[in-house]
Amino acid sequence: MKKLYIAYGSNLNTRQMGWRCPTAKKLHTAELGGYRLEFRGSEGNAYATISPDEDGKVPILLWEIQPEDERQLDSYEGWPRFYRKETIPVEIEGRMQDAMVYIMNGAHDLELPSSRYWHTVWEGYEENGLDTGVLEIALEQSEWALGMMDQPQPGFDMGL
């Protein structure tokens, strides 16, 4: 049974997804309203997640996945301990459809991603023509929270 899957982090990277989920089909890009992108986790090893933000928008890539792809993603995402699965509506070509998304569990701190992870996500954004400014803002949020920046950038809302 096929399922729609929302990618917003490293699974935007088609090379990585092709290796992990060989039967997944890349559909198209969209924006997920009502969320913001964040990097959360442990020191120097944070991962992308999304958090509710009524003014936020996160660029996404929709995949059509098979049950075996979902099992592979479950393992990669650390489901159900590290990430949980939610089904949320997303607008696809003017119609609302339900799609599955992984969202980080718990109250992990804003942190910086590893260089390798950051570049994997960046590559996914670029290859799919997504706004990398969203990534830069998420990184600035983490830097500010860690005291690496004097003050947040305009339009920045910690929302913590």
Backbone as numpy.savetxt, mean C-alpha at the origin, in Angstrom:
# Nx Ny Nz CAx CAy CAz Cx Cy Cz
-11.84 -19.41 -8.01 -12.68 -18.23 -8.01 -11.80 -16.99 -8.01
-11.99 -16.14 -8.98 -11.20 -14.93 -9.12 -11.63 -13.89 -8.10
-10.67 -13.02 -7.73 -10.94 -11.98 -6.75 -10.16 -10.74 -7.17
-10.74 -9.55 -6.89 -10.03 -8.31 -7.11 -9.17 -8.01 -5.88
-7.93 -7.63 -6.13 -6.97 -7.34 -5.07 -6.40 -5.94 -5.28
-6.37 -5.14 -4.20 -5.85 -3.77 -4.22 -4.40 -3.78 -3.74
-3.48 -3.35 -4.59 -2.07 -3.20 -4.21 -1.75 -1.71 -4.09
-0.99 -1.35 -3.04 -0.59 0.04 -2.83 0.86 0.16 -2.39
1.53 -0.96 -2.15 2.92 -0.96 -1.68 3.80 -1.74 -2.64
4.57 -2.67 -2.12 5.52 -3.41 -2.96 4.83 -4.28 -4.01
3.56 -4.62 -3.82 2.86 -5.43 -4.81 2.38 -4.62 -6.01
2.75 -3.35 -6.06 2.59 -2.57 -7.29 3.66 -2.97 -8.30
4.73 -3.53 -7.79 5.88 -3.89 -8.61 5.54 -5.17 -9.39
5.38 -5.04 -10.70 4.91 -6.17 -11.50 5.93 -7.31 -11.57
7.21 -7.00 -11.50 8.23 -8.05 -11.49 8.07 -8.90 -10.23
7.91 -8.24 -9.10 7.75 -8.95 -7.84 6.45 -9.78 -7.84
5.36 -9.18 -8.29 4.09 -9.91 -8.32 4.14 -11.07 -9.31
4.82 -10.90 -10.43 4.94 -11.98 -11.41 5.65 -13.18 -10.84
6.63 -12.94 -10.00 7.37 -14.02 -9.36 6.52 -14.67 -8.27
5.85 -13.84 -7.47 5.08 -14.33 -6.32 3.74 -14.94 -6.75
3.06 -14.30 -7.66 1.69 -14.70 -8.05 1.62 -14.79 -9.58
2.15 -15.85 -10.16 2.26 -15.93 -11.62 0.94 -15.95 -12.37
-0.18 -16.28 -11.71 -1.46 -16.27 -12.44 -2.25 -14.98 -12.23
-1.69 -14.04 -11.45 -2.37 -12.75 -11.24 -2.35 -11.94 -12.53
-3.45 -11.24 -12.77 -3.54 -10.38 -13.96 -3.64 -8.93 -13.51
-2.77 -8.11 -14.06 -2.78 -6.68 -13.78 -3.95 -6.07 -14.54
-4.85 -5.38 -13.83 -6.02 -4.79 -14.47 -5.78 -3.33 -14.81
-5.84 -2.45 -13.80 -5.59 -1.03 -14.06 -5.38 -0.28 -12.76
-4.97 0.96 -12.91 -4.72 1.81 -11.75 -5.99 2.58 -11.40
-6.01 3.05 -10.16 -7.14 3.84 -9.67 -6.65 4.61 -8.44
-7.56 5.33 -7.80 -7.27 5.99 -6.53 -8.26 5.48 -5.49
-7.73 5.23 -4.31 -8.55 4.80 -3.20 -8.77 6.01 -2.30
-9.99 6.53 -2.31 -10.32 7.70 -1.50 -10.60 7.31 -0.06
-10.37 8.26 0.84 -10.67 8.03 2.25 -9.55 7.36 3.02
-8.36 7.25 2.41 -7.20 6.63 3.06 -5.95 7.45 2.76
-4.93 7.26 3.60 -3.60 7.82 3.32 -2.58 6.70 3.44
-1.49 6.84 2.72 -0.40 5.87 2.74 0.53 6.20 3.90
0.98 5.18 4.61 1.93 5.35 5.70 2.94 4.21 5.68
4.11 4.48 6.30 5.11 3.44 6.53 5.14 3.18 8.03
4.80 1.97 8.41 4.76 1.60 9.82 5.48 0.28 10.03
6.01 0.10 11.24 6.69 -1.15 11.56 7.74 -0.93 12.61
8.86 -1.63 12.44 9.96 -1.51 13.39 11.05 -0.61 12.80
11.96 -0.21 13.64 13.00 0.75 13.25 13.76 0.27 12.01
13.75 1.10 10.97 14.46 0.80 9.74 13.86 -0.32 8.91
12.69 -0.79 9.31 12.08 -1.92 8.61 10.57 -1.77 8.57
10.12 -0.63 8.08 8.69 -0.34 8.01 8.15 -0.77 6.65
6.84 -1.02 6.64 6.16 -1.43 5.42 4.97 -0.51 5.18
4.51 -0.49 3.95 3.37 0.35 3.59 2.09 -0.20 4.19
1.25 0.71 4.60 -0.11 0.38 5.01 -0.97 1.58 4.67
-2.26 1.42 4.80 -3.17 2.54 4.60 -3.95 2.75 5.89
-4.25 4.01 6.16 -5.03 4.40 7.33 -6.17 5.30 6.90
-7.30 5.22 7.59 -8.43 6.08 7.23 -8.05 7.56 7.31
-8.48 8.31 6.30 -8.25 9.75 6.23 -9.28 10.28 5.23
-10.30 10.96 5.76 -11.42 11.36 4.88 -10.97 12.22 3.71
-9.85 12.92 3.83 -9.36 13.76 2.74 -8.27 13.07 1.91
-7.89 11.87 2.29 -6.77 11.20 1.64 -7.14 10.48 0.36
-6.11 10.23 -0.45 -6.22 9.44 -1.67 -4.91 8.67 -1.84
-5.04 7.39 -2.10 -3.88 6.54 -2.29 -3.94 5.93 -3.69
-2.89 6.11 -4.49 -2.84 5.45 -5.80 -2.76 3.93 -5.60
-3.51 3.21 -6.40 -3.54 1.75 -6.28 -3.45 1.09 -7.65
-3.12 -0.18 -7.61 -3.16 -1.02 -8.79 -4.08 -2.19 -8.47
-5.03 -2.43 -9.31 -5.96 -3.55 -9.12 -5.45 -4.77 -9.88
-5.44 -5.89 -9.18 -5.06 -7.17 -9.75 -6.26 -8.11 -9.69
-6.35 -9.00 -10.64 -7.28 -10.11 -10.57 -6.46 -11.31 -10.14
-6.80 -11.89 -8.97 -6.01 -13.00 -8.44 -6.84 -14.27 -8.33
-6.14 -15.38 -8.35 -6.71 -16.71 -8.18 -6.48 -17.14 -6.74
-7.16 -18.19 -6.26 -6.97 -18.66 -4.88 -5.50 -18.94 -4.52
-4.74 -19.52 -5.44 -3.32 -19.79 -5.15 -2.54 -18.49 -4.98
-2.86 -17.47 -5.77 -2.22 -16.16 -5.61 -2.51 -15.61 -4.22
-3.76 -15.73 -3.79 -4.14 -15.22 -2.47 -3.39 -15.95 -1.37
-3.21 -17.25 -1.50 -2.44 -18.00 -0.50 -0.99 -17.50 -0.44
-0.43 -17.23 -1.60 0.95 -16.70 -1.64 1.01 -15.31 -1.00
0.03 -14.47 -1.30 -0.01 -13.14 -0.70 -0.22 -13.22 0.81
-1.09 -14.13 1.26 -1.31 -14.31 2.70 0.02 -14.59 3.41
0.81 -15.45 2.83 2.10 -15.80 3.42 3.04 -14.59 3.41
3.14 -13.91 2.28 4.02 -12.75 2.15 3.63 -11.63 3.11
2.35 -11.39 3.26 1.85 -10.28 4.08 1.77 -10.63 5.57
2.07 -11.86 5.93 2.00 -12.25 7.33 0.58 -12.28 7.86
-0.36 -12.66 7.00 -1.77 -12.75 7.39 -1.96 -13.99 8.24
-2.66 -13.94 9.31 -3.47 -12.83 9.83 -2.79 -12.01 10.93
-1.52 -12.34 11.27 -0.86 -11.66 12.38 -0.45 -10.23 12.07
0.27 -10.02 10.96 0.83 -8.70 10.68 -0.15 -7.82 9.88
-0.76 -8.38 8.88 -1.78 -7.70 8.09 -3.08 -8.47 8.19
-4.19 -7.74 8.15 -5.52 -8.35 8.07 -6.04 -8.10 6.66
-7.06 -8.85 6.29 -7.70 -8.65 4.99 -9.04 -7.96 5.21
-9.31 -6.96 4.40 -10.61 -6.30 4.40 -11.11 -6.25 2.97
-12.41 -6.20 2.84 -13.04 -6.00 1.54 -13.62 -4.61 1.55
-13.20 -3.80 0.60 -13.66 -2.41 0.53 -14.11 -2.09 -0.89
-15.03 -1.16 -1.03 -15.47 -0.77 -2.37 -14.44 0.15 -3.03
-14.25 -0.04 -4.31 -13.36 0.81 -5.09 -14.05 1.10 -6.43
-13.86 2.32 -6.90 -14.48 2.71 -8.17 -13.62 2.23 -9.33
-14.24 1.45 -10.20 -13.57 0.91 -11.38 -14.41 1.28 -12.59
-13.85 2.16 -13.41 -14.53 2.61 -14.63 -15.96 3.06 -14.36
-16.11 3.88 -13.30 -17.41 4.46 -12.98 -18.35 3.58 -12.18
-17.93 2.36 -11.87 -18.77 1.44 -11.08 -18.04 1.08 -9.80
-18.80 0.92 -8.72 -18.23 0.49 -7.45 -18.18 -1.04 -7.43
-17.00 -1.58 -7.07 -16.82 -3.02 -6.94 -16.05 -3.30 -5.67
-16.34 -4.43 -5.05 -15.61 -4.83 -3.85 -14.27 -5.44 -4.24
-13.25 -5.10 -3.45 -11.91 -5.64 -3.67 -11.26 -5.90 -2.32
-10.39 -6.88 -2.29 -9.68 -7.25 -1.08 -8.41 -6.42 -0.95
-8.10 -6.02 0.29 -6.90 -5.25 0.56 -6.31 -5.73 1.89
-4.99 -5.70 1.99 -4.30 -6.00 3.25 -4.03 -4.68 3.97
-4.36 -4.63 5.26 -4.12 -3.45 6.10 -3.40 -3.93 7.36
-2.35 -3.20 7.74 -1.54 -3.60 8.88 -2.35 -3.62 10.17
-2.14 -4.66 10.97 -2.77 -4.80 12.28 -1.99 -4.01 13.34
-2.67 -3.65 14.41 -2.01 -3.09 15.57 -1.58 -1.66 15.42
-0.94 -1.19 16.46 -0.51 0.21 16.54 0.99 0.32 16.32
1.45 -0.07 15.16 2.88 0.07 14.84 3.21 1.54 14.63
4.40 1.91 15.05 4.84 3.30 14.92 5.16 3.64 13.47
5.07 4.95 13.17 5.59 5.43 11.90 7.10 5.23 11.93
7.63 4.62 10.91 9.06 4.33 10.83 9.50 4.47 9.38
10.79 4.32 9.16 11.34 4.38 7.81 11.44 2.98 7.21
11.12 2.86 5.92 11.29 1.57 5.26 12.77 1.32 4.97
13.11 0.07 4.74 14.47 -0.24 4.29 14.66 0.34 2.89
15.90 0.55 2.52 16.20 1.07 1.18 15.68 0.12 0.10
15.84 -1.15 0.29 15.39 -2.14 -0.70 13.87 -2.08 -0.88
13.16 -2.06 0.24 11.70 -1.99 0.17 11.26 -0.70 -0.51
11.84 0.43 -0.09 11.51 1.73 -0.66 11.67 1.70 -2.18
12.77 1.17 -2.67 13.03 1.15 -4.12 12.08 0.21 -4.85
11.69 -0.88 -4.22 10.72 -1.80 -4.83 9.37 -1.10 -5.01
8.94 -0.38 -3.96 7.68 0.35 -4.04 7.79 1.47 -5.06
8.87 2.25 -5.02 9.09 3.36 -5.96 9.03 2.86 -7.40
9.70 1.76 -7.67 9.69 1.18 -9.02 8.26 0.84 -9.46
7.47 0.28 -8.54 6.08 -0.04 -8.85 5.26 1.19 -9.18
5.46 2.26 -8.40 4.76 3.51 -8.68 5.14 4.04 -10.05
6.43 4.08 -10.35 6.88 4.63 -11.63 6.40 3.80 -12.81
6.52 2.47 -12.73 6.16 1.64 -13.87 4.66 1.68 -14.17
3.86 2.03 -13.16 2.42 2.11 -13.35 1.91 3.53 -13.51
2.82 4.50 -13.60 2.45 5.89 -13.83 1.71 6.52 -12.66
2.02 6.08 -11.43 1.34 6.60 -10.25 2.10 7.80 -9.68
1.41 8.62 -8.92 1.96 9.84 -8.32 2.93 9.49 -7.19
4.23 9.62 -7.45 5.23 9.31 -6.43 5.24 10.35 -5.30
4.56 11.46 -5.49 4.45 12.45 -4.42 3.80 11.87 -3.17
2.88 10.93 -3.35 2.24 10.27 -2.21 3.27 9.50 -1.41
4.21 8.83 -2.09 5.29 8.12 -1.40 6.18 9.08 -0.63
6.51 10.20 -1.26 7.37 11.17 -0.61 6.72 11.75 0.64
5.43 12.01 0.58 4.71 12.52 1.76 4.71 11.47 2.87
4.48 10.21 2.54 4.49 9.15 3.55 5.87 9.05 4.20
6.94 9.18 3.42 8.28 9.14 3.97 8.53 10.35 4.87
8.09 11.53 4.44 8.24 12.74 5.26 7.49 12.61 6.58
6.32 11.98 6.57 5.56 11.77 7.80 6.39 10.95 8.79
7.02 9.89 8.29 7.85 9.05 9.15 9.06 9.82 9.66
9.71 10.58 8.76 10.87 11.36 9.18 10.49 12.37 10.25
9.37 13.03 10.07 8.91 14.02 11.06 8.61 13.33 12.39
7.91 12.21 12.35 7.57 11.48 13.58 8.82 11.01 14.32
9.89 10.72 13.59 11.14 10.27 14.19 12.06 11.43 14.58
11.59 12.67 14.37 12.39 13.84 14.73 13.49 14.17 13.75
13.38 13.66 12.52 14.40 13.91 11.51 14.11 15.18 10.72
12.89 15.72 10.87 12.49 16.96 10.20 12.02 17.93 11.28
12.26 19.22 11.06 11.85 20.22 12.04 10.35 20.36 12.16
9.65 20.32 11.03 8.20 20.46 11.07 7.60 19.80 9.84
6.36 19.38 9.95 5.72 18.73 8.80 5.52 19.70 7.65
5.39 19.12 6.47 5.18 19.91 5.26 3.73 20.40 5.20
3.46 21.44 4.39 2.08 21.93 4.25 1.14 20.80 3.84
-0.05 20.80 4.44 -1.03 19.78 4.11 -0.84 18.49 4.87
0.18 18.44 5.72 0.50 17.23 6.47 -0.37 17.17 7.73
-1.01 16.04 7.93 -1.84 15.82 9.11 -1.43 14.50 9.72
-0.87 14.54 10.91 -0.41 13.31 11.57 -1.57 12.35 11.78
-2.71 12.85 12.20 -3.86 11.99 12.39 -3.65 10.88 13.40
-2.72 11.06 14.31 -2.44 10.01 15.31 -3.25 10.17 16.55
